[in-house]
Amino acid sequence: MNRFKILVISLVAMATFGLSSCGTSTSDLAKQVQDLMIEKFQQEGITLKVKEDLLLTHKSGNEYTGIITVIVDGEESQLSVDVICDGESFQYEIIGVN
């Protein structure tokens, strides 16, 4: 298992951010979450390249789920992500690495 997968599993990568809004659309929210995920990994010393942007799907209420495909150290991984947005802030959690 590479260092990236170990870090994701051990961190239970969860973050909460206060924003002026969660975005006016699901695609805006996905972009904000993706940007902050990349920033968080860079802070941990992991540089990743996004192969396929985060695609979120509305589950119900203020809950979204999605998948992002990244490349780290030449290895492709898909991250499963859950997002909760209350209109003013959002929280995301990486729930799985494929």
N, C-alpha and C positions, 0 to 999 in steps of 0.2 A: 504494500500500500504506500503510495507516495506521500510526501510531506504535506501536500495540499489537502488530501482527503483526511489525513489524521488531524490536521488543524480544524477543518470544518466540523468533523465529528466531535472533537474535544471542546470546541468553543460553544457549540450549540448556537452558532452565529445568529444572535438576536440583537436588534438595535431598534431604538425608538427615536424619532426625530420630530421636532416641532417645526412646522412649516406654515406658511400663510394659508395654504390649502393643500389637499392631497392631489390636486390636479383636477382639471375639468373633465378628464376622460380617463378610461382605463389605460390607454396608451401613455398618457401623461404620467400617471401614477407609476406605470412600469418603468418609464425612463428615469424617474426620480429614484426609485428603489434600486435600479441597476447601477446608476451613478454612485450611489452611496455604498452599495456592496463592493464595487471596485475600489473605492476609496478605503474602505475598511480592510480589505485584503492587502492593499498597498501599505497600510499602516503596520500590518503584521509581517511585512517583508516579502509578500507573495505577489508577483506580477502575473496577471492573467490577461489573456486576450479573449474577447467575446467573439465567439464564432456565430452564434445566433442570439439575437437580443432576447431579453426577458419578455415572454408573452404571458400576460395575466388574463385570467378568466374570472368573471364575477361568480362567486359561489352563491351567496345570499347576504342580505343586509349589508354590512360593511366589510365582508370577508371576500378575499380574492386568493386564487392559487395560480401558480405558473411554473414554467421551466425555463432555464437559461442554459445555453451550451457554451462552455468555456474551454480554453486550452491553457494548461499549466505544464511547464517543463516538457512540451511536446505531446502531452497526453490529453485527450479529449474527455471531458466529464460533463454530465448533465446534472444541474442542481435543481432540486424541487424546492419551491419557495411558497410560503404562506404569508399573506399580507392582511393586516387589519388597518382600516383607515376610518377615522372618525370625522373627517371633514377639515380638521385643523392639524392633525399629525397622523403619522402612520408608524406601524411597527411591522418588521418583517422577521421571518425566521426561516433559515435554511433547514429543511426537514429531511433531506436525503441527498445522497450523492450516488449517481449511477455511472 
